[in-house]
Amino acid sequence: MSTLRIFVLGIVTLGLLSSVAVFAGSDHEKSATYQMAEIMHRLKHYPSPEGKDVLNKITQAANTTENERTVATGMLNLQHKVANDDIPKLKAVIADKKATAHERELADIILSLDHRPTKQDKAKLQAMMQ
């Protein structure tokens, strides 16, 4: 193998390894509920464009639970308050004995939302991000 080919192969390998390291340190390793808690914590009236991108990825990810998908969809549809169509779905998450505490809590916060999370809601969201 020529010296140039070895050099190019080394550069390509180094580039791939560094991109994997960047990917591993990104939001992709955070749980869906953690990411949704971050978005809700910053929420003012509706999710930001960046927040909507994350929520769309959560709804489309293969490893997302049905309850996480329901909560993420409810967040995507927020316009100052919960969308009427999402109310029964979010109530079902709260009633689901198999739902995690964070899924139920996020659903409850969305249901009671009035433009932005309350101070008490923000404390719950902060605890989810620990």
N, C-alpha and C positions, 0 to 999 in steps of 0.2 A: 504494500500500500504506500502511496506517495506521501510525502511529508505534508503536502497541501491538503490531501483528503483526511489525514489524521487530525490536522489542525481544525478543519471545518467540522469534522465529526465531534471533536472536543468542544467547540463553541456551541454547536447545536445541543449537545448533551447538557452542557452547563446552563444554557438558556432554558431547557425543559425542566431541569432540576430547580432552578430559581423560580420558575413560574409555579411549580408545584408547591414550593415553600410559601409563596405569596398566597396561593389559593387556600392552603391549609390554615393560614392565619386570618382569613377573612370571615365574613358573616356566615359562610356556608357551613361552618362547623357548629354554629349555634342552633339550638332547637327551634322549631317553628314557634312554640309558645314564647320563647325568649325574644325572638325577632318581633313577634306581634306585640309583646309587652313594650319593647323599645318604641315601636311605631305609635302605639296608644299613648305612651308617656309624653311624646312630642306633639300629639294630635291637637290641632286647632281647626275645628269645624269639619274637616275631612282629611284623609291621608295625603301626604305630599306625593308628588310624582315618583320620587324615589321609593317612598313607602308603598305606593301602588305596585311598583315593579316587584318589590320583595313579596308582597301579598299574592300577586299573580304567580310568581314562582312557587310559593307555598301551595297554592291551589292546584298546581300542575305537577308537583313532585310525586313520584311513585310511593315514597315512604311517608307521605302525609296521611294522618288518620282522618276518618270521615268527620270527626268533631273539629279537628284543626281546620279542615277545609271549610266547614260551616262557619266557624269563627272568622277565618280569613275573608270569606265571601261577605259576611256581615260587615266587616271593616271596609272592604272595597266599596260597598254600597252606601256607606255613611255620607250624609249630607246634613251636617249639624246635629242630626239624631239618627236613630236606627230606621232603616227602610221597613215599611209595613210588612212586606213579604218575608223579611228575615226574622220578625218577632217570633213566630211559632217555631222556627228552626232553632233559634238561639235558646228558647225556653226548653226545647227538647234536649239540647246539650246539657243544660243545667239539671234536668231531671234524670239524665243518663247516669246510672250507677257505675258504668265502666269509664266514664269521662274522668280525666285527671282533674285534680283540684284547680290547676292553672287554666284548663279549658273552661271549666265551670265559672271561674272567677272572671276570665276575659269576656265570656258570654254575658255575664251579669253586668259588667262595666259597660259594654256596648248597649245593652237594653236600657240602662239608666242614663246614657249619655245625653247631655244638653250642651252642645257646641264644643265642649272639651271635658276631659276627666276632672272630677273633683279632687281636692287635696287628699282626701281619704283614698280615692281610687289611685292617685299617683303614688301613694305610699305602698299600696298593694302591688302596683306594677313594678315599682323599684324593688320590692322583695322578690318578685319573679325573676329579676335580672341578676340576682346574687348567685 
